[in-house]
Amino acid sequence: MKHGQSLATKLAFLSASFMVTSAYAIQSALPQIKTSLAVSQPQVEYLVTAPSFAVMFFVVLSPLLQDWFNISDKHIIMAGITLVGTAGLVPAFVSNYWVILASRLVLGAGYGLYNSQAISLISVWYQGHERTSMQGWRSAFEQIGNACTLTISSLLLIYAGWHAAFLVYGLAFAVMAFFAWRVPNDAHSNSASDSADDHANETISPITNEKVTKISPLVIAILAFVLLIKMDFIGMEDRFPGLAVAINGSQFNGSGTYLSLMLIGATLGGACYGTLQKHFGYIGAIYIGLVLLAIANFLFGFGGNNFMIIAAGILLVGFPMQVLTPLIFNILPFMAPMKLQTKITSFILIGFNFGAFFSPTADAWFNHLLSQPLSGLGLAAPFRIYGVMMLIIAALIFFGKRGMEIKFDHQGTLAPQTKRAK
């Protein structure tokens, strides 16, 4: 555990998350790509979300590949980051939509190779408030990476065109080099796994106060929740550039600046998560995240042609998303024994990535439901529905919690009576 507790090693492992969300780095270039390649709005959005489709498969395949070929955790992460850099650079040199789409799928395979390991090992190596903070900082590192890659990509777009925007994926090789240099070999990882086995039955549920010995059915509810919030978040990111151009004119190219500022807020959300959870508890943090997410959706969905209101929505949305995301991964240890953490983490990651991949289709359905066009101000329409959904979920959690409290109080009052009856 000595290596795992050192600041340098923590930073090295957190650095692996730096490129995990870089699929979204090219979002500000979507209007230009759409025009250049003469494709539809959903097609150009799929260039951003297609990597998530590949992630779903490789999150499952990654541990199998490790077993089949006896690949260590360190080397599977290095392979994944290298694949991200290689596939990410391909669109910088080609102009065929289908070739670019294929390269984006390979990019997603790279993410999938190492994403779950970067998350689940935190639950194994760290406990208590330290684990909570590490999950928050891991989420923050994802957003720092997203912000950096998006900013660099936007600058490359402005000065050299949309092809150059993809050169940002060259950063993956620098990340891989730092990771390879500083992260210890897998003797540490193996000891962590042994530790997880030794303590698998020591995880105590905060709801029942009993040992966690099997996977909770609540994992299905968490899966549905992550699907929804990811569709919401990615849809807003994807549609903001097109909406900004519709309001400000085709010459507007400042979308990347606003998306980068949003990611700064997202980074703060991840960094503040540990403090929020400590002071308000799990349920309180969920309420904060859901209410802020609903407000962001309403600003974006009802902003009309007022760009400042639309911008306020996009600037706000990152903070609650990065309060909710580490919270979800932080409660997973209470949903299953520690020895099953990698499996349920992969399961939830599939939900996140399917939500991202399915976002263009879901948003198109919402447009059709509201009889709004897939262009112009109609791009904001789906987020009115998302905002209402967030408030409904908050209400369901509130009444569900009240119901459980009444149930436990009732059981508490019956217990003494039963004892006396004996």
C-alpha positions as CSV (number, residue, x, y, z in Angstrom):
1,M,0.0,0.0,0.0
2,K,3.0,2.3,0.4
3,H,3.2,3.1,-3.3
4,G,-0.5,3.6,-3.6
5,Q,-0.5,6.1,-0.8
6,S,2.3,8.3,-2.3
7,L,1.2,11.5,-4.0
8,A,3.2,10.8,-7.1
9,T,1.6,7.4,-7.6
10,K,-1.9,8.9,-7.0
11,L,-1.2,11.5,-9.7
12,A,0.1,8.9,-12.1
13,F,-3.0,6.8,-11.8
14,L,-5.2,9.9,-12.0
15,S,-3.4,10.8,-15.2
16,A,-4.8,7.7,-16.8
17,S,-8.2,9.4,-16.6
18,F,-6.9,12.5,-18.4
19,M,-7.7,11.2,-21.8
20,V,-10.8,9.1,-21.0
21,T,-13.3,11.9,-22.0
22,S,-11.2,13.2,-24.9
23,A,-13.7,11.8,-27.4
24,Y,-15.6,15.1,-26.8
25,A,-12.6,17.3,-27.6
26,I,-13.8,17.8,-31.2
27,Q,-17.3,19.1,-30.3
28,S,-16.6,22.7,-31.2
29,A,-15.7,21.5,-34.8
30,L,-19.0,19.7,-35.4
31,P,-20.6,22.6,-37.5
32,Q,-17.6,22.8,-39.7
33,I,-17.3,19.0,-40.1
34,K,-21.0,18.8,-40.9
35,T,-20.7,21.3,-43.7
36,S,-17.4,19.9,-45.1
37,L,-18.6,16.3,-45.2
38,A,-22.2,17.1,-46.1
39,V,-23.7,14.9,-43.4
40,S,-26.8,15.2,-41.2
41,Q,-26.9,16.5,-37.6
42,P,-27.3,13.0,-36.1
43,Q,-24.5,11.7,-38.3
44,V,-22.0,14.4,-37.2
45,E,-23.1,13.9,-33.6
46,Y,-22.3,10.2,-33.9
47,L,-18.6,11.1,-34.6
48,V,-18.6,12.2,-30.9
49,T,-20.6,9.4,-29.5
50,A,-19.5,6.5,-31.6
51,P,-16.4,5.8,-29.3
52,S,-18.9,5.2,-26.5
53,F,-20.4,2.3,-28.5
54,A,-17.0,0.6,-28.7
55,V,-16.3,1.3,-25.1
56,M,-19.3,-0.8,-24.1
57,F,-17.8,-3.9,-25.7
58,F,-14.2,-3.4,-24.6
59,V,-15.1,-2.7,-21.0
60,V,-16.3,-6.3,-21.0
61,L,-13.5,-7.7,-23.2
62,S,-10.7,-5.9,-21.3
63,P,-10.5,-8.3,-18.3
64,L,-11.0,-11.3,-20.6
65,L,-8.1,-10.2,-22.7
66,Q,-6.0,-9.7,-19.6
67,D,-6.7,-13.3,-18.6
68,W,-6.2,-14.8,-22.0
69,F,-2.9,-13.1,-22.8
70,N,-1.7,-12.7,-19.2
71,I,-1.5,-8.9,-19.5
72,S,-0.9,-6.9,-16.4
73,D,-3.1,-3.9,-15.3
74,K,-0.3,-1.5,-16.0
75,H,0.3,-2.8,-19.5
76,I,-3.5,-2.9,-20.5
77,I,-3.8,0.7,-19.4
78,M,-0.7,1.6,-21.5
79,A,-2.1,-0.3,-24.5
80,G,-5.4,1.5,-24.2
81,I,-3.9,5.0,-24.0
82,T,-1.6,4.2,-27.0
83,L,-4.6,3.1,-29.0
84,V,-6.4,6.3,-28.1
85,G,-3.5,8.4,-29.4
86,T,-3.1,6.4,-32.7
87,A,-6.7,6.2,-33.7
88,G,-7.5,9.7,-32.5
89,L,-5.0,11.1,-35.0
90,V,-6.4,9.4,-38.1
91,P,-9.1,12.0,-38.9
92,A,-6.4,14.7,-39.1
93,F,-5.4,13.2,-42.4
94,V,-8.6,11.9,-44.1
95,S,-11.8,13.4,-45.3
96,N,-14.0,10.3,-45.7
97,Y,-16.9,10.2,-43.2
98,W,-16.9,6.4,-42.9
99,V,-13.1,6.2,-42.4
100,I,-13.4,8.8,-39.7
101,L,-16.3,7.0,-38.0
102,A,-14.3,3.7,-38.0
103,S,-11.3,5.5,-36.4
104,R,-13.6,6.9,-33.8
105,L,-14.8,3.3,-33.0
106,V,-11.2,2.2,-32.6
107,L,-10.6,5.2,-30.3
108,G,-13.5,4.0,-28.1
109,A,-11.9,0.5,-28.0
110,G,-8.8,2.2,-26.5
111,Y,-10.9,3.9,-23.8
112,G,-12.7,0.6,-23.0
113,L,-9.4,-1.3,-22.5
114,Y,-8.5,0.6,-19.3
115,N,-11.5,2.7,-18.1
116,S,-12.9,0.3,-15.5
117,Q,-9.5,-0.5,-14.0
118,A,-8.9,3.2,-13.5
119,I,-12.1,3.4,-11.5
120,S,-12.5,0.2,-9.6
121,L,-9.0,0.1,-8.2
122,I,-9.7,3.3,-6.2
123,S,-12.5,1.4,-4.3
124,V,-10.0,-1.4,-3.6
125,W,-7.0,0.7,-2.6
126,Y,-8.7,3.5,-0.6
127,Q,-11.3,3.5,2.1
128,G,-13.6,6.0,3.9
129,H,-13.2,9.7,3.1
130,E,-10.0,9.2,1.2
131,R,-11.8,6.9,-1.3
132,T,-14.5,9.5,-1.6
133,S,-12.0,12.2,-2.3
134,M,-10.1,10.0,-4.8
135,Q,-13.3,9.3,-6.7
136,G,-14.0,13.0,-6.8
137,W,-10.5,13.8,-8.0
138,R,-10.6,11.0,-10.6
139,S,-13.8,12.6,-12.0
140,A,-12.1,16.0,-11.8
141,F,-9.1,14.7,-13.8
142,E,-11.5,13.5,-16.5
143,Q,-12.9,17.0,-16.8
144,I,-9.5,18.7,-16.6
145,G,-8.4,16.4,-19.5
146,N,-11.7,17.2,-21.3
147,A,-11.2,20.9,-20.8
148,C,-7.5,20.9,-21.9
149,T,-8.2,18.7,-25.0
150,L,-11.2,20.8,-26.0
151,T,-9.4,24.1,-25.6
152,I,-6.4,22.9,-27.6
153,S,-8.7,21.4,-30.3
154,S,-10.7,24.6,-30.5
155,L,-7.6,26.7,-31.0
156,L,-6.4,24.3,-33.7
157,L,-9.8,24.6,-35.3
158,I,-9.7,28.4,-35.4
159,Y,-6.1,28.6,-36.7
160,A,-5.8,25.5,-38.9
161,G,-9.2,24.1,-39.7
162,W,-11.2,21.1,-38.5
163,H,-8.6,18.5,-39.6
164,A,-6.1,20.0,-37.3
165,A,-8.5,19.8,-34.4
166,F,-7.8,16.1,-34.2
167,L,-4.1,16.6,-33.6
168,V,-5.0,17.1,-30.0
169,Y,-4.9,13.3,-29.6
170,G,-1.1,13.4,-29.7
171,L,-1.3,14.3,-26.0
172,A,-2.1,10.6,-25.3
173,F,1.5,9.6,-25.9
174,A,2.7,12.1,-23.3
175,V,0.2,10.7,-20.8
176,M,1.2,7.2,-21.6
177,A,4.9,8.0,-21.1
178,F,4.3,9.6,-17.6
179,F,2.0,6.7,-16.6
180,A,4.6,4.1,-17.7
181,W,7.4,6.0,-15.9
182,R,5.8,6.5,-12.5
183,V,3.2,3.8,-11.9
184,P,4.6,0.7,-10.0
185,N,4.4,-2.8,-11.5
186,D,1.5,-5.1,-10.8
187,A,2.9,-6.6,-7.6
188,H,1.1,-3.7,-6.0
189,S,-2.1,-4.3,-8.0
190,N,-2.0,-8.0,-7.0
191,S,-1.7,-7.1,-3.3
192,A,-4.6,-4.8,-3.7
193,S,-6.6,-7.6,-5.2
194,D,-5.7,-9.9,-2.3
195,S,-6.7,-7.2,0.1
196,A,-10.0,-6.9,-1.7
197,D,-10.6,-10.7,-1.2
198,D,-9.7,-10.5,2.4
199,H,-12.1,-7.7,3.1
200,A,-14.8,-8.6,0.7
201,N,-17.2,-9.4,3.5
202,E,-16.4,-6.3,5.5
203,T,-18.4,-3.8,3.4
204,I,-21.4,-2.6,5.5
205,S,-24.5,-1.2,3.8
206,P,-25.4,2.3,5.1
207,I,-29.1,1.4,4.5
208,T,-29.4,-2.0,6.2
209,N,-26.2,-1.8,8.4
210,E,-25.5,-5.4,7.3
211,K,-22.6,-7.0,5.5
212,V,-22.8,-6.8,1.7
213,T,-22.5,-10.4,0.4
214,K,-24.3,-10.2,-3.0
215,I,-25.1,-7.7,-5.8
216,S,-28.0,-5.4,-4.9
217,P,-30.9,-5.1,-7.3
218,L,-30.5,-1.3,-6.9
219,V,-27.7,-1.6,-9.5
220,I,-30.4,-1.8,-12.2
221,A,-31.9,1.5,-10.9
222,I,-28.4,3.0,-10.9
223,L,-27.9,1.8,-14.5
224,A,-31.1,3.5,-15.7
225,F,-30.1,6.7,-13.9
226,V,-26.7,6.9,-15.5
227,L,-28.2,6.2,-18.9
228,L,-30.4,9.2,-18.5
229,I,-27.9,11.7,-17.1
230,K,-25.3,10.8,-19.7
231,M,-27.8,11.2,-22.6
232,D,-28.7,14.6,-21.1
233,F,-25.1,15.8,-20.6
234,I,-23.7,14.6,-24.0
235,G,-26.7,15.9,-25.9
236,M,-26.3,19.4,-24.4
237,E,-22.6,19.4,-25.3
238,D,-23.2,18.2,-28.8
239,R,-26.0,20.6,-29.6
240,F,-24.6,23.7,-28.1
241,P,-22.2,24.5,-31.0
242,G,-25.1,24.2,-33.5
243,L,-27.4,26.3,-31.3
244,A,-24.7,28.9,-30.8
245,V,-24.3,29.2,-34.6
246,A,-28.0,29.4,-35.1
247,I,-28.2,32.4,-32.7
248,N,-25.0,34.2,-33.5
249,G,-24.5,33.4,-37.2
250,S,-22.4,31.0,-39.2
251,Q,-19.2,33.1,-38.5
252,F,-19.4,32.3,-34.7
253,N,-16.6,30.0,-33.6
254,G,-16.5,30.6,-29.9
255,S,-18.3,27.4,-28.8
256,G,-15.1,25.8,-27.6
257,T,-14.5,28.6,-25.1
258,Y,-17.9,28.1,-23.5
259,L,-17.5,24.3,-23.4
260,S,-14.1,24.7,-21.9
261,L,-15.5,27.0,-19.2
262,M,-18.2,24.5,-18.6
263,L,-15.6,21.8,-18.0
264,I,-13.9,24.1,-15.4
265,G,-17.2,24.1,-13.5
266,A,-17.3,20.3,-14.0
267,T,-13.8,20.0,-12.5
268,L,-14.9,22.1,-9.5
269,G,-17.9,19.7,-9.1
270,G,-15.6,16.7,-9.0
271,A,-13.2,18.4,-6.6
272,C,-16.0,19.6,-4.3
273,Y,-17.9,16.2,-4.3
274,G,-16.0,14.9,-1.3
275,T,-16.9,17.9,0.8
276,L,-20.5,18.0,-0.3
277,Q,-20.9,14.3,0.5
278,K,-19.3,14.7,3.9
279,H,-21.6,17.6,4.9
280,F,-24.8,16.6,3.2
281,G,-24.6,12.8,3.0
282,Y,-25.3,10.7,-0.1
283,I,-28.9,11.7,-0.4
284,G,-28.2,15.4,0.1
285,A,-25.5,15.3,-2.6
286,I,-28.0,13.6,-5.0
287,Y,-30.6,16.3,-4.3
288,I,-28.0,19.0,-5.0
289,G,-26.9,17.4,-8.2
290,L,-30.4,16.7,-9.5
291,V,-31.8,20.2,-8.8
292,L,-28.8,22.0,-10.4
293,L,-29.0,19.7,-13.4
294,A,-32.7,20.5,-13.8
295,I,-32.0,24.2,-13.6
296,A,-29.3,23.9,-16.3
297,N,-31.7,22.0,-18.6
298,F,-34.4,24.6,-18.1
299,L,-32.0,27.4,-18.9
300,F,-30.8,25.6,-22.0
301,G,-34.2,24.4,-23.1
302,F,-36.2,27.6,-22.6
303,G,-33.6,30.1,-23.5
304,G,-35.0,30.7,-26.9
305,N,-32.7,33.0,-29.0
306,N,-31.2,34.6,-25.9
307,F,-27.6,33.3,-26.1
308,M,-26.6,34.4,-22.6
309,I,-29.4,32.2,-21.1
310,I,-28.3,29.3,-23.3
311,A,-24.7,29.8,-22.3
312,A,-25.7,29.9,-18.6
313,G,-27.2,26.5,-19.0
314,I,-24.2,25.0,-20.6
315,L,-21.8,26.6,-18.1
316,L,-23.9,25.2,-15.2
317,V,-24.4,21.6,-16.4
318,G,-20.9,20.4,-15.7
319,F,-20.9,21.0,-12.0
320,P,-23.9,18.8,-11.0
321,M,-22.8,16.1,-13.5
322,Q,-19.5,15.8,-11.7
323,V,-21.2,15.7,-8.3
324,L,-23.4,12.8,-9.4
325,T,-20.8,10.8,-11.3
326,P,-18.3,10.2,-8.5
327,L,-21.2,9.7,-6.1
328,I,-22.5,6.8,-8.2
329,F,-19.1,5.1,-8.2
330,N,-18.6,5.8,-4.5
331,I,-21.9,4.0,-3.6
332,L,-21.0,1.0,-5.8
333,P,-19.0,-0.7,-3.0
334,F,-22.2,-0.8,-1.0
335,M,-24.0,-2.5,-3.9
336,A,-21.7,-5.6,-4.1
337,P,-18.8,-7.3,-2.3
338,M,-15.4,-5.9,-3.0
339,K,-14.4,-8.9,-5.0
340,L,-17.2,-8.1,-7.5
341,Q,-16.4,-4.4,-7.8
342,T,-14.7,-4.6,-11.2
343,K,-17.8,-6.4,-12.6
344,I,-20.4,-3.9,-11.4
345,T,-18.1,-1.0,-12.3
346,S,-17.9,-2.3,-15.8
347,F,-21.7,-2.8,-15.9
348,I,-22.2,0.9,-14.9
349,L,-19.6,2.1,-17.3
350,I,-21.6,0.3,-20.1
351,G,-24.6,2.3,-19.0
352,F,-22.6,5.6,-19.2
353,N,-21.3,4.8,-22.6
354,F,-24.5,3.5,-24.0
355,G,-26.2,6.7,-22.8
356,A,-23.5,8.8,-24.6
357,F,-23.8,6.7,-27.8
358,F,-27.6,6.7,-27.8
359,S,-27.9,10.4,-27.1
360,P,-28.3,11.6,-30.7
361,T,-31.1,9.1,-31.3
362,A,-32.9,9.9,-28.0
363,D,-32.6,13.6,-28.6
364,A,-34.0,13.2,-32.1
365,W,-36.9,11.3,-30.7
366,F,-37.6,14.1,-28.2
367,N,-37.5,16.6,-31.0
368,H,-40.1,14.6,-32.9
369,L,-42.2,14.2,-29.8
370,L,-42.3,18.0,-29.3
371,S,-42.7,18.6,-33.1
372,Q,-39.4,20.6,-33.2
373,P,-36.9,20.7,-36.1
374,L,-33.5,19.2,-35.9
375,S,-31.9,22.5,-36.6
376,G,-31.9,26.1,-35.4
377,L,-33.5,26.9,-32.1
378,G,-35.2,23.4,-32.2
379,L,-31.9,21.9,-31.1
380,A,-32.7,23.0,-27.5
381,A,-36.1,21.4,-27.3
382,P,-35.2,18.0,-25.7
383,F,-33.7,19.6,-22.6
384,R,-37.1,20.8,-21.4
385,I,-38.0,17.1,-21.0
386,Y,-34.7,16.2,-19.3
387,G,-35.2,19.0,-16.8
388,V,-38.6,17.6,-15.8
389,M,-37.2,14.1,-15.5
390,M,-34.5,15.3,-13.0
391,L,-37.2,16.8,-10.8
392,I,-39.3,13.6,-11.0
393,I,-36.3,11.5,-10.0
394,A,-35.6,13.8,-7.0
395,A,-39.2,13.4,-5.9
396,L,-39.1,9.6,-6.3
397,I,-35.9,9.5,-4.1
398,F,-37.5,11.7,-1.5
399,F,-40.7,9.7,-1.2
400,G,-38.8,6.4,-1.4
401,K,-36.5,7.5,1.4
402,R,-39.5,8.6,3.5
403,G,-41.1,5.2,2.9
404,M,-38.0,3.3,4.0
405,E,-37.7,5.5,7.2
406,I,-41.4,4.8,8.1
407,K,-40.7,1.1,7.5
408,F,-37.7,1.0,9.7
409,D,-39.4,3.1,12.4
410,H,-42.4,0.7,12.3
411,Q,-40.0,-2.3,12.7
412,G,-38.3,-0.6,15.6
413,T,-41.6,-0.1,17.5
414,L,-42.6,-3.7,16.9
415,A,-39.3,-5.3,18.1
416,P,-39.8,-4.6,21.8
417,Q,-43.4,-5.8,21.7
418,T,-42.3,-9.1,20.1
419,K,-39.7,-9.5,22.8
420,R,-42.2,-9.0,25.6
421,A,-44.7,-11.4,23.9
422,K,-42.1,-14.1,24.3
